[in-house]
Amino acid sequence: MGALDGVRVLDVGLLVQGPQAALTLADMGADVIKVELPRLGDQGRWLPASMEDPRPPWFIGCNRGKRSITLDLRVAAGAEAFLKLIETSDVVISNFKPGTLEEWGVGYEDAAARNPRIVYGMGSTLGPKGPFAQREGADLAGQAAGGLISTTGVDGGEPTPVGATIADHIGAQNMTAGVLAALFSRERSGVGQKVEVSLFGSQIYAQASEYTAYFLTGEVPGPANYGHPVIGAAYGIIKTSDGYVALVGVPPAQRDAFYDAIEMPELAADERFHSPFFGTQTRNELFEILKPIFEKRTTAEWGERLAAAGCRFAPVNDYAQASEDPHAWENGYLQMVDHPEYGEIRMVGNPITMSGTPVEPGQIAPELGMNTEELLLEIGYDWEQIGELRDGGAI
C-alpha cells in the first residue's frame, strides 16, 4: 500500500504546475483522476517531442499512472458531474487563472458545499491577490518575475532562463506540500480547506537565502558567473579538456588535499584562499589561476583525482550523460517501462523513497477520456444518463 492509498484526487491541472503536483500524489498511492476538456484535453498533449516525433513529453512525464475523464466544466451538466465526483473525492488540484473555476460554479466554495472535507489546491502565475492576479502565464513568467533569470549567466551577458520548467516544478512541489499538510489537518479537524500557491511566490521562496542576502546588504546579487551570485569560495563551474566540472567548495580540512590534487600545493599557502567563505571577487581570481590547469585533463581524469583527494565535485552532465549514471537507475530516479504503444522506453521515476509505504510511479499516461464511462458509472450515472451527457456536449 502507498502512503495515500484510499485518497482520491481530481486533477484539473494543465501542463506542469497542477499535473506534476497530482503526479506526486499518484506516485504515493492516491487514485488520481485527470479531468480534461472533451476532444482537446490538457494542452500538454499538444506539445510534441519534436517536429518529427508527435509524442508529448510534457503530458507523458506529468500524467503517468492517472485515469482520464472528459468533462466540459463550462456546461451545466459537466459541472454537475464534476461536483458529484467531488462528493467522493479528497483533493482537487488546479492551476487555472484565479476566478475561472468559480465562474463555472465549481470553485472551492461550491466544492466545500458538496463535500466539506475537500482539500482544494489552486495554483496561479502571480498569486490570488494583487493588481495582476488575473494575468495568465507559465513557467517563464515565474522565472522572470521571481528574479531567477537575473541570477543566471555572466556579467555583461544577456539574461537567460533555466533550461527546464523549474518554476512550474517548484510550484508543483509547494502545492503538494500544502495539500499533504491540509490532509493531515483534516484528520484532526474533519474539515478540508483551500490551498493556494503561485509560480511567482514559489520562485521567491526557492531563493529565500539569496533574497535575504539582498535584504541584509542592499546589494543586488547579479549573475552567477559560473558559480553562485552570493557564494564565493571554490564554488563554480570550470572547463576541462573535454567538458566541465563543478567544484563544490573546499572546506579547510580538504584544502591541502585539493591543491595537491591539482598539483598546485603552493596555493595552500596563499592567504587570499585560506577562508572557506572568501568573496566572489576572490573566487574569480582563484578560477583564473585554475583555468589553465583544469584544461589539461579530461573531466573523467579530474573526477578520479578529486575523488581520491576526498574533494566535493560533480561532472557537468547533459541529459545523455546523466542518464548513464548508475545512481540514477539504482535509486529509481530513472526506470525502464514496457509501454504498450511505444515499446520499451526510459522514464523518470520519483526521487522520494519511503521505507514503509513505497512510492510506486505509474507507468502509462492515459488516453484522452479513456476512463470516462467507468468513472461516471462509479458515481451513480447509468448508461442512459451517460448518453445524455455525451449528446449535450458535457463529456
N, C-alpha and C positions, 0 to 999 in steps of 0.2 A: 504494500500500500504506500502511496505517496503521502506526503505531509498534508496535502489538500484534497485527499480522497473524499468524495461526497460533496465538494464545493462546486457549484455551477456558476460559470462566468459567461456573461453575454458581452461579446467583443464587437462594439460598433465602431471600432477604430479604423483609421485609414493610414496606409503607407507604413510608418515605422513607430511613432511615439506610442500610440494606443496598442497596435497589434503586438509590439515586442513586449510590452508590459503583460498583456494577456498570455503571450507565449511563455514567459517565465512561470506564470501560474499553471499553465498546462503542463510544463515540464515537472512541476511539483505535484502533479496528480489531479488537478482540477479538470472538470469537464467543461471545456471552452467551446462555446457556440459562436461562430463567426456570422454576424448579421450583415448582409450585403444587399445593395440595391439590385433588383432584378435586371438581368441582361447586361449590366455594366460591372457590378461588383466593386471591390476595392481598387482604387487607381493603381495600386501596386501590381495588379495583374497585367497592366498595360505598359510596364517598363521592362523592355526586353534586355537580355544579357548583352546583345549586340545587334547590329543591323542584320546579321546573318543568322542569329540564334534567338528565336522568339520566346524562349523560356524566361519567365520573370523571376530574377533572383531576389528582388525585394519581397515579393509575395511568398515565394518558397521559403526564404530564410526566416520570415516573421510569422508564418501561419501553419507550420507543420504541427500535426497532432490535434488539429481542431476539427469540428464539424461545421458545415456551412448551411445556412438557411437564407433564402432571399425574401426580404420584406421591404416594401416601399413604405417607409415611415411617414411619408407625406400624404399617404392615402389613409383615410379614417380606419378602414378595415385592417390595414397593415399596422397602424399604430396600436390598434386594439390587440392584435395578435402579439405584438411586442410586449405590451403590458401584461398579457396573460403569461408570457414567458417569464416576465419579471416576478410574477407571483410564486414561481417555483425556483427562483434563482437567488444567488447570494451576492453577486457582484455584477455591476455594469461598468464597462470601460469604453471611453470615447475620447476623441480629440477633434470634434467639430468646433467650428467657430463659436465662441460663447453666445448663448441665446438661441442657437439653431434648434436643439432638441426641445427646448422649452416652447419654441414657436410651433413645433409639431405635436405638442401635447404629450411628450414622453420624457420631459426633463426630470430632475431629481424629485421635485415636489409631487409630480404626477406618479412617479415610481414609488415613492415612500407612502403615498396614499393607498397603493395596492399592496405594498409589502414594506412595513416599517423597518424590517431587518436588512433591507437592501443597502449595500455599500456601493456608492456611485462615484466612480473615478472619472474625472474630467481633465483633459489636457488641452492646452491652448498655446498660442505663439508667445504672447506678451503677458498673459495673466488675465484674470477675470475682471479686474478693476483698472481704472485709469482712462485717459482720453483716447488711447489707441487700442483698447481691449478688443474691439471688433476687427482689428486688422488681421487679415489672413496671412499665413506664411508657412515656412517649412524649415528644415534643418539649417539652411544657410542664414536665415533671418536670426535664429538663435545664436549661432556662432558670431554673427556680425554685431547684433545689438548687445550681446552679453560681454563683448570685449575680447573674446578669444582670438579672433583674427588679428587683432593689433599686436599679439604677442608672438605670432609666427613669422618666419623669415628672418632677414638680417637688416641691419641699419642701412637706410638708403634704398632698400628694395621695395617692391610692390607688395601690398598686403595679399596674403593667400590663405584660403581656408584649409582646415584639416581635411585630408583626403578620405574621410569617412563621415557618415551621418552621426557624428558624435553628439551633437546637441539633442537629436532625437533619442539616441540611446540613453543618455544621462537622464533626459526627461522621462523615458520609459522606466528606468530603474527607480527614480524617485516616486513615480506613480505606484510601482509595485510595492515599495516600502510603505507608502501611505495606505494602500489598500490592505496590506497584511496587518498593519497596526490597527486599522479600523475593524477588521475581522476579530482581532484579539480583544479590542474594546467591547465589541458586540457580545462576546462571551460573558462579559460581566454585566453589561447594561441591558442586553436584549434588544438594543436598537442600533440600526445602521447609521450612516452619515455620509455626507458628500466630501470627497477628497479632490482637491484641485492642485494641479501643477502646471508649469509652463516651460517652454524652451528657454525663454529669457531668464526666468528665475533659476532654472536648473543650471544654466551656464555660470551665473554669478556664484551660486552655491558651490559649484565644482572648482571655482577659483577663489575660495574663501581665504586661503593663505596669501595669495597674491594681492587680492583686494585689500586685505588687512595691512600688508606691507605698504601699499599706496596710502591708506588712511593714516598710518603711523608716520610716514616720511613726507608725504605730499608729492612724491616723485612718481610720475607715470612710468611703469617698467619699460615699455617699448619692446622691440623684437627679441626673440630668444637668442639669436646669433649662434645657432647650432648647439645651444645648451639650454639655459633657462634664463628668463629675463631678470630674475631676482637672485637666484642661487649662483654663487661664484664657484670657487674650488675647482678641482679637476673633474668637472661635471659637464660633459658635452660629447658631441659627435666629431670624430676625426677621421680623415681619409687614410686608407691603406693602399697598397699597390693594386688591389683588385676590388675595392669596395669601401666600406666604412665600418667603424667600430665605435660603440658608445662606452665612454669611460664614466662610471657611475660613482665618482668621488673616491678620494684616497684618505681614509682615516689615518691618524698619526701612527697607529700600530702597523700599518701597511706601507708607510711612506718609503722606508729604505728598500723594502722588497720590490715596490713598484719601480723605483728609479734604477734598481739593479736589473729588473726585467727588461727595461728599455735601454740598458747599457749607458745610462747617464747618471751614475752614482753621485757625481758632483752636485747635482741639483738638490740632493737631500740636505745639503749644507746652505742652500740659497734661502735666506731669511724671508724673501718675498713669498715663498711657497710653504712656509712652516705651518701656518694655521690651516686647519681643515676647512675654514669658512672665509678664506680671503675673497675679496670682491670680484665683480665681473671684469673689471679692467685688468686686474692681476691675472685672472683666468685667461683673458685674451693674450696676455704676454706669455703665459706658460704654453698655450696652444701654438703660438707662433714658433716656439722652440721645438715643440713635439712634432709639428707637421712633417718636416723632412725626415725625421726618424721613423715615423709610422708609415711613410710612403715607401719604405724599403722592404717591407714584408707584407704578405697577404693577410687577410682578415683571419683565416684559419690559423696561421702561424702566430699571430698576436693573441688569438684565443688560447692557444696552448701555453704561451709564455705567461699571460696574465693569470690563467687558471693555476698554473704551477706556483705562482707567487701569492696566491690567495687574494687576488685583487677582484674588485667588482667591475664587471663589464658585460656587454652583450653585443653580438654581431647585429648590424643593421640589416634585417631581413626584408625581402619583398614577400609577397604572398606565397610565391612558389617555394621560396626557401623556408619560410615559417611552416609551411605545410609538410615539410620533410623532417621537422624537428620531432624526435621520438617522444618528447614530453607532451606534445600536443595530442598524440594518439594514446599514450599510456594513461593520461589523466582524463581522457574522454572529451577533450576540447574539440577534437575533430573525430568523426566517425564515418565508417563505410555503411552505405544503405543500398539494399537491393530494391530500387524503385520500380514499380510495375510498368511505368511508361518510359523512363529514361535509362533503365538498366542499373548497373552498379555505379553509384556516384558517391562522392565525398560530401559530407555536410558538417555544419558547425554544430557542436553539441552544446552542453551547458557548463559554465565554469564553476557551478556550485556543486559540492558533494555533501551528502548528509548520511551519517552512519546508520541511523535507524529507519529513515524513510527515504530511500534512494531517489535521486532525481532521474527521471527517465524521459529523455527527449523524444517527442513524437517524430515520425519519420517522413510522413507524407502530408503535403498541404492539400486541402480539399478542393475538388472541382466546384465551380460556382453553383450553389444551391443543391448540392448532391444529397443533403440530408433534410431538405425542406419538408417533404411529406412525413418522414419519420418523426421529426420534432413536433410538427403540428398534431400528429396523432397522439404523441406523448402528453400534450397539454389539453387533450379533450376534443379536438376537432374531429369530425367524421369526414368520409370521402366526399360527400355531397357539399359540405361546407368548404372543403379544400378546393373543390372545383369552382365554387362561387368566388373564392379569394383569387383564384387564377383568372377567371373571367373578368373580374373587376380591376385587375392590374395590381393587386396588393402583393402578389408573390410572383 
